[in-house]
């Protein structure tokens, strides 16, 4: 990744150190350049995956912009003597990108989540953001044999921005491999953004979000799926950061 903005490196991954306005301006700069660009939202779980999978870490390092997602990454920066201006998590930042898309007449395609979720998210976001042009929606449950058809569908839609919500590491690997084939100018990995927008994954109360403990809420709601990510992954991440320091 060659960047025009300041970065903070955490466990081999260079994160953009930007405020909201600067990050949105960088999104626009990437959209307008000659080659398609990939933006990744990276949280503690993402960094843990990358620490154990060098090929995935290389995919993240090749992204044109990596945004800090969550309070755990912000804490890591402070432990390393750095500081992010703000938490640029996907659920907060993605609607701002969509507002910029309206202002610049960019078409958007939603790819990901379970069947029906992205469609529901598209309907809700069209209502929230007047003028938003979502030119296509497809769930993320397709086979390898269907992938070329999905790519062709995105290309035929004329989308300038494709938001991919398949979770880590699938969404970044997919964008790394197929973004250029879609014809889109910008590919953004948005994780559970579609699920959060529709309530399929409920958000924590605002006070928990402010304190940076939304992970506790997700652990309580989905203990079988989330216990290892948080109860094992979070301490492992902190140990790795402290060792790197």
NUTOR-78915 format. One record per residue: residue number from 1; residue in one letter; y, z, x of N, C-alpha, C, CB in turn. Coordinates in steps of 0.2 Angstrom, whole numbers, plus 5000, padded with zeros to 4 digits. Each point is the difference from the previous one (the first is absolute). Glycine has a CB too. Example, Ala and Ser with C-alpha at 12.3 -4.5 7.8 and 13.67 -1.06 7.14 Angstrom:
// NUTOR-78915
MIKE     k   r   n.py   n.pz   n.px   ca.py   ca.pz   ca.px   c.py   c.pz   c.px   cb.py   cb.pz   cb.px
MIKE     1   A   4972   5039   5066    5006    5000    4996   5006   5000   5004    4994    5006    4991
MIKE     2   S   5011   4990   5007    5006    5001    5004   5005   5003   4996    4997    4990    5006
// end
This chain:
// NUTOR-78915
MIKE     k   r   n.py   n.pz   n.px   ca.py   ca.pz   ca.px   c.py   c.pz   c.px   cb.py   cb.pz   cb.px
MIKE     1   X   4994   5000   5004    5006    5000    4996   5006   5000   5004    4994    5006    4991
MIKE     2   X   5010   4989   5009    5007    5000    5003   5005   5002   4995    4996    4991    5009
MIKE     3   X   5008   5014   4992    5005    5002    4995   5007   5000   5002    4991    5007    4995
MIKE     4   X   5013   4993   5000    5007    5000    5002   5003   5007   4998    5001    4987    4998
MIKE     5   X   4995   5018   5001    5002    5006    4997   4997   5006   5004    5001    4995    4989
MIKE     6   X   5002   5011   5011    4997    5005    5004   4993   5002   4997    5012    5004    5003
MIKE     7   X   4984   4999   5001    4993    5002    4998   4998   5007   5003    4997    4988    4999
MIKE     8   X   4998   5015   4997    4997    5006    5003   4993   4999   5000    5009    5007    4995
MIKE     9   X   4988   4993   5011    4993    4999    5001   4996   5006   4999    5002    4991    5008
MIKE    10   X   4993   5009   4987    4995    5005    4998   4993   4998   5001    5009    5005    4992
MIKE    11   X   4988   4998   5013    4993    4998    5001   4999   4993   5001    4996    5010    4994
MIKE    12   X   5008   4986   5009    4999    4993    5002   5003   4996   4995    4990    5003    5006
MIKE    13   X   5013   4999   4988    5003    4996    4995   5008   5001   5000    4989    5001    4993
MIKE    14   X   5014   4993   5008    5008    5001    5000   5003   4999   4993    5000    4995    5011
MIKE    15   X   5002   5011   4987    5003    5000    4993   5008   4999   5001    4992    5009    4996
MIKE    16   X   5010   4987   4999    5008    4999    4999   5003   5006   4999    4998    4989    4996
MIKE    17   X   5008   5013   5008    5004    5006    4998   5006   4997   4997    4995    5006    5010
MIKE    18   X   5005   4994   4983    5005    4997    4996   5002   5004   4994    4996    4988    5004
MIKE    19   X   5010   5011   4994    5002    5003    4994   4998   4995   4994    5010    5007    5005
MIKE    20   X   4992   4994   4989    4998    4996    4995   5003   4993   5000    4998    5010    4993
MIKE    21   X   5009   4990   5008    5004    4994    5000   4998   4996   5006    5009    5006    4995
MIKE    22   X   4990   4997   5011    4997    4996    5005   4994   4997   4999    5007    5007    5008
MIKE    23   X   4988   4997   4989    4993    4997    4999   5000   4994   4995    4996    5012    5002
MIKE    24   X   5008   4989   4993    5001    4994    4995   5003   4994   5004    5001    5008    4990
MIKE    25   X   5004   4993   5014    5003    4994    5003   4995   4997   5005    5011    5006    5000
MIKE    26   X   4984   4998   5003    4995    4998    5004   4995   4996   4996    5002    5009    5008
MIKE    27   X   4996   4993   4986    4996    4996    4996   5003   4993   4999    4996    5011    4994
MIKE    28   X   5010   4989   5004    5003    4994    4999   5001   4995   5006    5007    5006    4991
MIKE    29   X   4994   4997   5015    5000    4996    5006   4993   4997   5001    5009    5007    5005
MIKE    30   X   4986   4997   4994    4993    4998    5001   4998   4994   4995    4997    5011    5004
MIKE    31   X   5005   4990   4990    4999    4995    4995   5003   4993   5002    5000    5009    4991
MIKE    32   X   5006   4992   5012    5004    4993    5001   4998   4997   5007    5009    5005    4993
MIKE    33   X   4987   4998   5011    4998    4997    5006   4995   4994   4999    5002    5011    5006
MIKE    34   X   4996   4986   4999    4996    4994    5000   4993   5002   4998    5007    4994    5008
MIKE    35   X   4990   5011   4995    4993    5002    4999   4999   5005   4995    4998    4997    5012
MIKE    36   X   4996   5003   4984    4999    5005    4995   5000   5007   5004    4994    4992    4992
MIKE    37   X   5008   5013   5005    5000    5007    5003   4996   5005   4996    5011    4997    5004
MIKE    38   X   4986   5008   4999    4996    5005    4997   5004   5007   5001    4989    4994    5001
MIKE    39   X   5011   5010   4993    5003    5007    5000   4994   5004   4998    5012    4996    4998
MIKE    40   X   4988   5010   5006    4994    5005    4999   5003   5006   4999    4992    4994    5006
MIKE    41   X   5006   5010   4988    5002    5007    4999   4994   5004   5003    5007    4998    4990
MIKE    42   X   4995   5006   5015    4994    5004    5004   5001   5007   4999    4999    4991    5008
MIKE    43   X   4996   5013   4990    5000    5007    4999   4995   5003   5004    5003    4999    4988
MIKE    44   X   4996   5008   5011    4995    5003    5005   4993   4997   5000    5007    5011    4998
MIKE    45   X   4991   4988   4996    4993    4997    4999   5000   4993   5004    4998    5006    4989
MIKE    46   X   5007   4990   5010    5000    4994    5003   4999   5001   5008    5007    4995    4991
MIKE    47   X   4997   5009   5012    5000    5001    5007   4993   5003   5002    5013    5002    5000
MIKE    48   X   4984   5002   4996    4994    5003    5002   4995   4994   5000    5002    5011    4995
MIKE    49   X   4998   4985   5000    4995    4994    5000   5002   4995   5007    5000    5000    4987
MIKE    50   X   5006   4999   5014    5002    4996    5006   4998   5004   5007    5009    4995    4993
MIKE    51   X   4991   5011   5007    4998    5004    5006   4992   4999   5001    5010    5008    4998
MIKE    52   X   4986   4991   4997    4993    4999    5001   4998   4993   4999    4999    5011    4995
MIKE    53   X   5005   4984   5004    4999    4993    5000   5005   4996   5004    4994    5002    4988
MIKE    54   X   5004   4996   5018    5005    4997    5004   5003   4993   4997    4995    5006    5010
MIKE    55   X   5000   4990   4987    5002    4994    4997   5005   5001   4994    4989    4995    5003
MIKE    56   X   5010   5010   4993    5005    5002    4995   5007   5002   5003    4990    5003    4992
MIKE    57   X   5009   5001   5013    5007    5002    5003   5003   4994   5003    4995    5011    5003
MIKE    58   X   5002   4984   4999    5003    4994    5003   5003   4996   4994    4992    4999    5009
MIKE    59   X   5005   5001   4985    5003    4997    4994   5006   5003   4998    4989    4997    4996
MIKE    60   X   5012   5010   5004    5006    5003    4999   5005   4999   5005    4993    5009    4994
MIKE    61   X   5005   4991   5012    5005    4998    5006   5003   4993   4999    4994    5008    5008
MIKE    62   X   5002   4988   4989    5002    4993    5000   5005   4999   4994    4989    4996    5005
MIKE    63   X   5011   5009   4990    5005    5000    4994   5007   4999   5003    4992    5007    4993
MIKE    64   X   5012   4990   5003    5007    4998    5002   5004   5006   4998    4999    4988    4998
MIKE    65   X   4999   5017   4998    5004    5006    4999   4995   5005   4997    5011    4994    4998
MIKE    66   X   4988   5012   5005    4996    5006    4998   5005   5005   4997    4990    4997    5008
MIKE    67   X   5009   5005   4986    5004    5005    4997   4997   5007   4999    5006    4991    4994
MIKE    68   X   4998   5014   5008    4997    5007    4999   4999   5002   4993    5005    5003    5011
MIKE    69   X   4988   4999   4987    4998    5001    4994   4998   5007   4999    4997    4988    4998
MIKE    70   X   5007   5017   5000    4997    5007    4999   5003   5005   5005    4990    4995    4995
MIKE    71   X   5010   5011   5002    5003    5005    5004   4996   5002   5007    5004    5005    4989
MIKE    72   X   4989   4993   5011    4996    5002    5006   5003   4995   5005    4990    5003    4993
MIKE    73   X   5011   4991   5006    5003    4996    5006   5007   5002   5002    4993    4990    4995
MIKE    74   X   5011   5013   5000    5006    5002    5002   5000   5007   5004    5004    4995    4990
MIKE    75   X   4991   5009   5009    4998    5006    5004   4998   4998   5007    4997    5006    4989
MIKE    76   X   4999   4989   5011    4997    4998    5007   5006   4997   5004    4989    4997    4995
MIKE    77   X   5016   5000   5002    5006    4997    5004   5004   5006   5003    5000    4990    4993
MIKE    78   X   5000   5016   5003    5004    5006    5002   4996   5003   5006    5005    5001    4988
MIKE    79   X   4989   4999   5011    4996    5003    5006   5000   4996   5006    4992    5005    4991
MIKE    80   X   5010   4989   5009    5001    4996    5005   5007   4999   5003    4990    4994    4996
MIKE    81   X   5014   5011   5000    5007    5000    5002   5005   4994   4997    4996    5005    5011
MIKE    82   X   5001   4992   4984    5004    4995    4997   5001   5002   4992    4995    4991    5008
MIKE    83   X   5008   5004   4989    5002    5002    4993   5001   4993   4996    5005    5011    5003
MIKE    84   X   4991   4988   4991    5002    4995    4996   5005   5002   4995    4988    4996    5001
MIKE    85   X   5017   4999   4997    5005    5002    4996   4998   5001   4993    5007    4993    5006
MIKE    86   X   4987   5004   4991    4998    5002    4994   4993   4997   4999    5012    4999    4995
MIKE    87   X   4984   5004   5000    4993    4998    4999   5000   4994   4996    4997    5012    4999
MIKE    88   X   5001   4982   5004    5000    4994    4997   4993   4998   4997    5009    4996    5008
MIKE    89   X   4989   5009   4988    4993    4999    4997   5000   4994   4995    4997    5012    5002
MIKE    90   X   4997   4985   4997    5000    4994    4996   5002   5001   4993    4991    4996    5007
MIKE    91   X   5008   5009   4990    5002    5001    4993   5007   5001   4999    4989    5005    4998
MIKE    92   X   5015   4997   5007    5007    5001    5000   5003   4993   5002    4999    5012    5003
MIKE    93   X   4998   4985   5002    5004    4994    5003   4998   4994   4997    5000    5005    5010
MIKE    94   X   4994   4994   4987    4998    4994    4997   5005   4997   4994    4988    5003    5003
MIKE    95   X   5014   5002   4992    5005    4998    4995   5006   4998   5003    4995    5008    4992
MIKE    96   X   5007   4994   5014    5007    4998    5003   4999   4993   5002    5003    5012    5003
MIKE    97   X   4991   4987   5000    4999    4993    5002   5000   4995   4994    4993    5004    5010
MIKE    98   X   5004   4998   4985    5000    4996    4994   5007   4999   4997    4989    5004    4997
MIKE    99   X   5015   5001   5004    5007    4999    4998   5004   4995   5005    5000    5012    4995
MIKE   100   X   4998   4988   5011    5003    4995    5005   4997   4993   4998    5001    5009    5009
MIKE   101   X   4993   4991   4989    4997    4994    4998   5004   4996   4994    4989    5004    5004
MIKE   102   X   5013   5001   4991    5004    4997    4995   5007   4997   5002    4994    5008    4992
MIKE   103   X   5009   4996   5013    5007    4999    5002   4999   4993   5004    5003    5012    5001
MIKE   104   X   4992   4987   5003    4999    4994    5004   4996   4994   4997    5001    5008    5010
MIKE   105   X   4997   4993   4984    4996    4995    4996   4993   4999   5003    5011    4994    4997
MIKE   106   X   4986   5011   5006    4993    4999    5002   4995   5001   4995    5004    5004    5011
MIKE   107   X   4991   4992   4989    4994    5001    4995   4995   5004   5003    5002    4989    4996
MIKE   108   X   4995   5015   5000    4995    5005    5003   4993   4999   4996    5010    5008    5002
MIKE   109   X   4985   4994   5002    4993    5000    4998   4997   5006   5001    4999    4988    5002
MIKE   110   X   4997   5015   4993    4997    5007    5001   4992   4998   5001    5009    5006    4993
MIKE   111   X   4989   4997   5012    4993    5000    5001   4997   5006   5002    5001    4989    5004
MIKE   112   X   4994   5014   4992    4996    5006    5002   4999   5004   4994    5006    5000    5010
MIKE   113   X   4991   5006   4991    4998    5005    4995   4994   4998   4996    5012    5004    4999
MIKE   114   X   4986   5000   4996    4995    4998    4995   5002   4995   4995    4995    5011    5002
MIKE   115   X   5001   4986   4995    5002    4995    4995   5004   5003   4994    4990    4994    5002
MIKE   116   X   5016   5003   4997    5004    5002    4995   5006   5004   5003    4991    5000    4992
MIKE   117   X   5008   5003   5013    5005    5005    5003   5007   4996   5002    4990    5008    5003
MIKE   118   X   5009   4987   5001    5005    4997    5003   5004   4996   4994    4994    4998    5011
MIKE   119   X   5002   5000   4984    5004    4996    4994   5004   5006   4997    4990    4992    4998
MIKE   120   X   5007   5013   5001    5004    5006    4997   5006   5002   5004    4990    5004    4995
MIKE   121   X   5009   4996   5011    5006    5002    5005   5005   4994   4999    4993    5007    5008
MIKE   122   X   5005   4987   4992    5005    4994    5000   5004   5001   4993    4992    4993    5007
MIKE   123   X   5005   5009   4988    5004    5000    4993   5005   5006   5001    4990    4995    4994
MIKE   124   X   5008   5010   5008    5004    5006    5001   5006   4999   5005    4990    5007    4997
MIKE   125   X   5009   4990   5008    5005    4998    5005   5005   4995   4998    4992    5003    5009
MIKE   126   X   5005   4992   4987    5005    4995    4997   5005   5003   4995    4991    4991    5001
MIKE   127   X   5006   5014   4996    5005    5004    4995   5005   5004   5004    4991    5000    4991
MIKE   128   X   5007   5003   5014    5004    5005    5004   5005   4996   5004    4991    5008    5001
MIKE   129   X   5007   4986   5002    5004    4996    5004   5002   4993   4997    4995    5006    5010
MIKE   130   X   5010   4994   4986    5002    4994    4997   5001   4994   5005    5005    5006    4991
MIKE   131   X   4992   4988   5007    5000    4994    5004   4995   5000   5005    5012    5000    4999
MIKE   132   X   4983   5005   5002    4995    4999    5004   4995   4995   4999    5001    5012    5002
MIKE   133   X   4998   4983   5002    4995    4994    4999   4994   5002   5004    5010    4992    4999
MIKE   134   X   4985   5010   4997    4993    5001    5002   4996   4994   4998    5001    5012    4999
MIKE   135   X   4997   4983   5006    4997    4994    4998   4993   5000   5000    5010    4995    5005
MIKE   136   X   4987   5010   4996    4993    5001    5000   4997   5007   5001    4999    4988    5004
MIKE   137   X   4995   5013   4993    4997    5007    5001   4992   4999   5001    5010    5006    4993
MIKE   138   X   4987   4997   5011    4993    5000    5001   4998   5007   5002    5000    4987    5003
MIKE   139   X   4994   5015   4994    4997    5006    5003   4997   4999   5007    4998    5004    4988
MIKE   140   X   5001   5002   5015    4997    5000    5007   4993   4999   5000    5009    5006    5004
MIKE   141   X   4987   4994   4990    4993    5000    5000   4997   4993   5000    5000    5011    4994
MIKE   142   X   5000   4986   5012    4997    4993    5000   4996   4999   5006    5010    4995    4995
MIKE   143   X   4985   5001   5005    4995    4999    5005   5003   4996   5006    4990    5001    4992
MIKE   144   X   5006   4999   5013    5002    4995    5006   5000   4993   4998    4995    5009    5008
MIKE   145   X   5000   4989   4988    5000    4994    4997   5006   4997   4996    4987    5002    5000
MIKE   146   X   5016   5003   4997    5006    4999    4996   5006   5000   5003    4994    5005    4991
MIKE   147   X   5006   4997   5016    5006    5001    5003   5005   4994   5001    4994    5009    5006
MIKE   148   X   5003   4985   4995    5003    4994    5001   5004   4998   4994    4992    4997    5008
MIKE   149   X   5005   5005   4986    5003    4998    4993   5006   5005   4999    4989    4996    4996
MIKE   150   X   5010   5010   5006    5006    5005    4999   5006   4997   5004    4991    5010    4998
MIKE   151   X   5007   4989   5009    5006    4997    5004   5003   4994   4997    4994    5005    5010
MIKE   152   X   5002   4990   4988    5003    4994    4997   5004   5002   4994    4990    4993    5004
MIKE   153   X   5008   5012   4992    5004    5002    4994   5007   5003   5002    4989    5002    4994
MIKE   154   X   5011   5002   5011    5006    5002    5002   5004   4995   5003    4995    5010    5003
MIKE   155   X   5003   4985   5001    5004    4994    5002   5002   4996   4995    4993    5000    5010
MIKE   156   X   5003   4999   4985    5002    4996    4994   5006   5003   4996    4989    4995    4999
MIKE   157   X   5011   5012   5001    5005    5004    4996   5007   4999   5003    4991    5008    4997
MIKE   158   X   5009   4990   5010    5007    4999    5003   5003   5007   5002    5002    4990    4994
MIKE   159   X   4994   5015   5006    5003    5007    5001   5003   5000   5008    4991    5005    4992
MIKE   160   X   5014   4998   5008    5003    5002    5007   4998   5006   5003    5010    4993    4996
MIKE   161   X   4989   5012   4999    4997    5007    5002   4994   5001   4997    5012    5004    5001
MIKE   162   X   4983   4998   5003    4993    5002    4997   4999   5008   5002    4995    4988    5000
MIKE   163   X   5005   5016   4994    4998    5007    5001   4993   5001   4999    5012    5003    4996
MIKE   164   X   4985   5000   5009    4993    5001    5000   4998   5007   5000    4998    4990    5006
MIKE   165   X   4998   5012   4989    4999    5007    4999   4992   5001   5000    5010    5002    4993
MIKE   166   X   4987   4998   5013    4993    5000    5000   4998   5007   5004    4999    4987    5000
MIKE   167   X   5006   5017   5002    4998    5005    5004   4999   4999   5007    4995    5005    4990
MIKE   168   X   5005   5000   5015    4999    4999    5007   4992   5000   5001    5012    5005    5003
MIKE   169   X   4986   4991   5002    5003    4995    5004   5000   4993   4997    4997    5007    5010
MIKE   170   X   5000   4992   4984    4999    4994    4997   5006   4996   4999    4991    5004    4994
MIKE   171   X   5015   4999   5004    5006    4996    4998   5003   4997   5006    5002    5007    4990
MIKE   172   X   4998   4997   5016    5003    4997    5006   4996   4995   5003    5006    5011    5002
MIKE   173   X   4988   4990   4998    4995    4995    5003   5000   4994   4996    4993    5009    5004
MIKE   174   X   5008   4991   4989    5000    4994    4996   5007   4997   5002    4993    5005    4991
MIKE   175   X   5012   4998   5009    5007    4997    5001   5000   4997   5007    5005    5008    4993
MIKE   176   X   4992   4995   5012    5000    4998    5007   4996   4993   5000    5000    5012    5005
MIKE   177   X   4994   4988   4991    4996    4994    5000   5002   4994   4996    4991    5008    5002
MIKE   178   X   5012   4994   4992    5002    4995    4995   5007   4998   4998    4989    5003    4996
MIKE   179   X   5016   5002   5006    5007    4999    4998   5002   4993   5001    5002    5012    5003
MIKE   180   X   4997   4985   5003    5003    4993    5001   4997   4995   4996    5001    5003    5012
MIKE   181   X   4993   4998   4985    4997    4995    4996   5003   5001   4993    4989    5000    5007
MIKE   182   X   5014   5005   4991    5002    5001    4993   5007   4996   4999    4994    5011    5000
MIKE   183   X   5009   4988   5006    5007    4996    4999   5005   5005   4999    4995    4990    4996
MIKE   184   X   5004   5017   5003    5005    5005    4999   5004   5001   5007    4993    5005    4990
MIKE   185   X   5013   4997   5009    5005    5001    5005   4998   5007   5003    5009    4992    4996
MIKE   186   X   4989   5013   4999    5000    5007    5002   4994   5003   4997    5012    5001    5001
MIKE   187   X   4984   5003   5002    4994    5003    4998   5001   5008   5001    4992    4990    5002
MIKE   188   X   5007   5014   4993    5001    5007    5000   4994   5004   4998    5013    4998    4999
MIKE   189   X   4984   5006   5005    4995    5004    4998   5003   5006   4996    4993    4997    5010
MIKE   190   X   5005   5004   4984    5003    5005    4995   4996   5006   4998    5007    4991    4996
MIKE   191   X   4986   5009   5006    4996    5005    4999   4999   5001   4992    5003    5005    5011
MIKE   192   X   4998   5001   4987    4999    5002    4993   5006   4999   4996    4991    5008    5004
MIKE   193   X   5014   4988   4998    5006    4999    4996   4999   4998   4993    5005    4997    5011
MIKE   194   X   4990   4998   4988    4999    4998    4993   4997   5006   4996    4998    4988    5004
MIKE   195   X   4997   5015   4999    4997    5006    4996   5005   5005   4999    4990    4998    5005
MIKE   196   X   5015   5004   4999    5005    5005    4999   5005   4998   4995    4999    5003    5012
MIKE   197   X   5003   4990   4988    5004    4998    4995   4998   5000   4993    5004    4993    5008
MIKE   198   X   4989   5006   4991    4997    5000    4993   4997   5007   4998    4998    4988    5002
MIKE   199   X   5002   5017   5003    4998    5006    4998   4992   5001   5001    5009    5001    4992
MIKE   200   X   4988   4993   5010    4993    5001    5002   4998   5005   5005    4999    4988    4997
MIKE   201   X   5006   5013   5008    5000    5005    5005   5006   5004   4998    4993    4994    5009
MIKE   202   X   5006   5012   4988    5006    5004    4998   5004   5003   5006    4994    5003    4990
MIKE   203   X   5013   4996   5010    5004    5003    5006   5000   5008   4999    5007    4989    5000
MIKE   204   X   4994   5014   5005    5001    5008    5000   5007   5001   4997    4992    5001    5011
MIKE   205   X   5008   5005   4987    5007    5003    4998   5005   4999   5005    4995    5008    4992
MIKE   206   X   5012   4991   5006    5005    4998    5005   5001   5006   5005    5005    4993    4991
MIKE   207   X   4993   5013   5007    5001    5005    5005   4995   5000   5006    5005    5007    4991
MIKE   208   X   4989   4990   5007    4995    4999    5005   5002   4994   5005    4991    5005    4992
MIKE   209   X   5011   4990   5005    5003    4994    5003   5005   5002   5005    4997    4993    4991
MIKE   210   X   5008   5011   5007    5005    5003    5004   4998   5004   5006    5008    5000    4990
MIKE   211   X   4987   5004   5009    4997    5004    5005   4995   4996   5005    5002    5010    4992
MIKE   212   X   4997   4984   5006    4995    4997    5004   4993   5002   5000    5009    4998    5007
MIKE   213   X   4989   5004   4987    4993    5002    4999   4997   4997   4994    5003    5011    5004
MIKE   214   X   4999   4983   4995    4997    4996    4994   4992   4999   5002    5011    4994    4998
MIKE   215   X   4987   5006   5008    4993    4999    5002   4996   5006   4996    5003    4994    5011
MIKE   216   X   5000   5012   4988    4996    5005    4997   4999   4998   4993    5005    5009    5007
MIKE   217   X   5000   4988   4990    4999    4998    4993   4994   4995   4999    5012    5002    4998
MIKE   218   X   4988   4993   5007    4995    4995    5000   4993   5003   5002    5009    4991    5003
MIKE   219   X   4991   5014   5001    4994    5003    5002   4997   5003   4993    5004    5002    5012
MIKE   220   X   5000   5002   4985    4998    5003    4994   4997   4995   4994    5009    5010    5003
MIKE   221   X   4995   4985   4997    4998    4995    4995   4994   4996   5002    5012    4999    4997
MIKE   222   X   4987   4999   5009    4994    4996    5002   4997   5004   5006    5006    4989    4996
MIKE   223   X   4991   5016   5003    4997    5004    5006   4994   4996   5004    5003    5011    4994
MIKE   224   X   4993   4986   5002    4994    4997    5003   5003   4994   5005    4993    5003    4990
MIKE   225   X   5012   4994   5008    5002    4994    5003   5005   5002   5006    4998    4993    4990
MIKE   226   X   5006   5012   5009    5005    5002    5004   4999   5005   5005    5007    4996    4991
MIKE   227   X   4988   5008   5008    4999    5006    5004   5000   4999   5008    4994    5005    4990
MIKE   228   X   5002   4990   5012    4999    4998    5007   5007   4998   5003    4988    4997    4998
MIKE   229   X   5015   4998   4998    5007    4997    5002   5005   5006   5002    4997    4990    4993
MIKE   230   X   5003   5015   5002    5005    5005    5001   4998   5006   5004    5005    4996    4990
MIKE   231   X   4989   5007   5008    4998    5006    5003   4997   4999   5007    4998    5005    4989
MIKE   232   X   5000   4989   5013    4998    4999    5007   5005   4995   5003    4988    5001    4996
MIKE   233   X   5014   4994   5001    5005    4995    5003   5006   5003   5002    4995    4992    4993
MIKE   234   X   5008   5012   5003    5007    5003    5001   5000   5004   5007    5003    5000    4988
MIKE   235   X   4992   5005   5012    5000    5004    5007   4998   4996   5006    4997    5010    4993
MIKE   236   X   4999   4985   5006    4998    4995    5005   5006   4996   5003    4988    4999    4995
MIKE   237   X   5016   4999   5000    5006    4996    5002   5005   5005   5004    4999    4993    4989
MIKE   238   X   5002   5013   5009    5005    5004    5003   4997   5002   5007    5004    5005    4989
MIKE   239   X   4990   4996   5012    4997    5001    5007   5001   4994   5004    4991    5007    4995
MIKE   240   X   5008   4987   5002    5001    4994    5004   5007   4999   5002    4991    4994    4994
MIKE   241   X   5014   5007   5002    5007    5000    5002   5002   5005   5005    5002    4996    4988
MIKE   242   X   4995   5010   5011    5002    5005    5005   4997   4998   5007    5001    5009    4991
MIKE   243   X   4993   4989   5009    4997    4997    5007   5004   4995   5003    4989    5003    4995
MIKE   244   X   5013   4992   5001    5004    4994    5002   5007   5003   5003    4995    4992    4992
MIKE   245   X   5007   5013   5005    5007    5003    5003   4999   5003   5007    5003    5002    4989
// end
